[in-house]
Amino acid sequence: MSDKTNPMVELFRAAIGKKLEGAPPVTQWLDGRIVSCNEGEMEVRFVTRPEMANPAGLLHGGMQAAIMDDVIGMTSATVEEGGFMLSIDLHINYLGKIEAGEPVLARARIVRSGKRIAHAVCELMEEQGNVISRCDANLIRRPSSLNTETG
């Protein structure tokens, strides 16, 4: 990736270990803490909560999807191409389980960033490094101003 200073990477690095103030509501609700950030790569740690559980007391699959989609979104902001990236699909493989209340680590990476479309992957892992779920996503670049009238 690039050797020049990346303002989004620097912004995220300044937030390492801190509550993400001013972030979108879902990001604040998930309440992750950035562990590391480089251009096109990010790790965020979350402590799961009871309200994130399914009836069996395990981290709900929808919460896993929300965590991975959110971290992919933050990671996409580190790729200097201009505009705002929106998920156009998200394919998840649920590979393990974890009880609510346990910490998880989401590790996302932009695999390819083209002029309009980017492809990303994210893994959600328990503290011992075992993968709980993995996703692949495609994102589309939108102009910086999100004008819903232009589709």
C-alpha positions as CSV (number, residue, x, y, z in Angstrom):
1,M,0.0,0.0,0.0
2,S,1.0,3.7,0.0
3,D,3.9,5.2,2.0
4,K,2.2,8.7,2.2
5,T,0.2,9.7,5.2
6,N,-3.3,8.5,5.2
7,P,-5.6,10.7,7.3
8,M,-8.2,8.0,7.9
9,V,-5.5,5.5,9.1
10,E,-4.1,8.2,11.4
11,L,-7.6,9.0,12.7
12,F,-8.3,5.3,13.5
13,R,-4.8,4.9,15.0
14,A,-5.5,7.8,17.3
15,A,-8.6,5.9,18.5
16,I,-6.8,2.6,19.3
17,G,-8.1,1.2,22.6
18,K,-10.7,4.0,23.0
19,K,-14.4,4.3,22.7
20,L,-15.3,5.5,19.2
21,E,-16.8,8.9,19.9
22,G,-18.8,10.4,17.0
23,A,-19.1,7.1,15.2
24,P,-22.4,6.0,13.6
25,P,-25.0,4.8,16.1
26,V,-24.5,1.1,15.3
27,T,-20.8,1.4,15.7
28,Q,-21.3,3.0,19.1
29,W,-23.8,0.4,20.1
30,L,-21.4,-2.5,19.2
31,D,-18.8,-0.7,21.2
32,G,-15.6,-2.1,19.7
33,R,-12.1,-0.9,20.4
34,I,-9.6,-0.7,17.6
35,V,-6.5,-2.9,18.1
36,S,-4.6,-2.0,15.0
37,C,-5.1,-0.2,11.7
38,N,-3.2,0.1,8.5
39,E,-4.3,1.0,5.0
40,G,-6.8,-1.7,4.0
41,E,-6.5,-3.6,7.2
42,M,-8.0,-3.3,10.7
43,E,-8.5,-5.3,13.9
44,V,-11.3,-4.4,16.4
45,R,-12.0,-6.1,19.7
46,F,-15.5,-6.4,21.1
47,V,-16.8,-7.7,24.4
48,T,-20.1,-9.3,23.6
49,R,-23.1,-8.6,25.8
50,P,-26.2,-10.5,26.8
51,E,-28.4,-8.5,24.4
52,M,-26.2,-9.8,21.6
53,A,-27.2,-13.4,22.4
54,N,-29.5,-15.9,20.8
55,P,-31.8,-18.0,23.0
56,A,-29.0,-20.5,23.6
57,G,-26.8,-17.7,25.1
58,L,-24.4,-17.7,22.2
59,L,-23.4,-14.7,20.1
60,H,-26.3,-14.3,17.6
61,G,-25.5,-14.8,13.9
62,G,-27.0,-11.4,13.1
63,M,-24.7,-9.8,15.6
64,Q,-21.7,-11.5,14.1
65,A,-22.8,-10.2,10.7
66,A,-23.2,-6.7,12.1
67,I,-19.8,-6.7,13.7
68,M,-18.0,-7.9,10.5
69,D,-20.0,-5.5,8.3
70,D,-19.1,-2.6,10.5
71,V,-15.4,-3.4,10.7
72,I,-15.3,-3.9,6.9
73,G,-16.9,-0.5,6.5
74,M,-14.3,1.1,8.8
75,T,-11.6,-0.7,7.0
76,S,-12.9,0.5,3.6
77,A,-12.5,4.1,4.8
78,T,-8.8,3.6,5.0
79,V,-8.4,2.9,1.3
80,E,-7.8,6.3,-0.3
81,E,-10.0,6.3,-3.3
82,G,-12.5,9.0,-2.4
83,G,-16.2,8.6,-1.8
84,F,-18.0,6.4,0.7
85,M,-18.3,2.6,0.5
86,L,-21.6,0.8,0.9
87,S,-21.9,-3.0,1.3
88,I,-23.7,-4.6,-1.7
89,D,-23.5,-8.1,-0.4
90,L,-22.2,-10.1,2.6
91,H,-21.6,-13.8,2.5
92,I,-21.1,-15.4,5.9
93,N,-19.8,-18.8,7.0
94,Y,-20.6,-19.6,10.7
95,L,-17.8,-21.9,11.8
96,G,-17.9,-22.0,15.5
97,K,-19.7,-20.5,18.5
98,I,-19.0,-18.3,21.5
99,E,-21.0,-17.4,24.6
100,A,-22.3,-13.9,25.0
101,G,-20.0,-12.0,27.4
102,E,-16.8,-13.3,25.8
103,P,-14.5,-11.1,23.8
104,V,-14.1,-11.4,20.1
105,L,-11.7,-10.0,17.6
106,A,-12.7,-8.9,14.1
107,R,-9.9,-8.8,11.5
108,A,-10.9,-7.2,8.2
109,R,-8.9,-6.7,5.0
110,I,-9.6,-5.1,1.7
111,V,-8.6,-7.7,-0.9
112,R,-9.1,-5.5,-3.9
113,S,-10.2,-1.9,-4.3
114,G,-11.2,-0.9,-7.8
115,K,-12.5,2.3,-9.2
116,R,-16.1,1.5,-8.1
117,I,-16.2,-1.9,-6.4
118,A,-14.1,-3.3,-3.5
119,H,-13.9,-6.8,-2.2
120,A,-13.2,-7.4,1.5
121,V,-12.9,-10.3,3.9
122,C,-13.4,-10.4,7.7
123,E,-12.9,-13.1,10.3
124,L,-14.4,-13.1,13.8
125,M,-12.2,-14.9,16.3
126,E,-12.2,-15.9,19.9
127,E,-9.3,-14.9,22.1
128,Q,-7.5,-18.2,21.4
129,G,-7.6,-17.4,17.7
130,N,-10.2,-19.9,16.7
131,V,-12.4,-18.6,13.9
132,I,-16.1,-18.2,14.8
133,S,-17.3,-16.9,11.5
134,R,-15.9,-15.5,8.3
135,C,-17.4,-13.3,5.6
136,D,-16.7,-12.0,2.1
137,A,-18.2,-8.7,1.1
138,N,-18.4,-6.5,-2.0
139,L,-18.8,-2.8,-1.6
140,I,-19.7,0.0,-4.0
141,R,-18.1,3.4,-3.9
142,R,-20.6,6.3,-3.6
143,P,-19.9,10.0,-3.8
144,S,-18.9,11.6,-0.5
145,S,-22.3,13.2,-0.2
146,L,-24.9,10.4,0.2
147,N,-27.7,11.7,-2.0
148,T,-30.4,9.1,-2.0
149,E,-32.2,10.7,-5.0
150,T,-29.4,9.6,-7.4
151,G,-29.7,5.9,-6.4
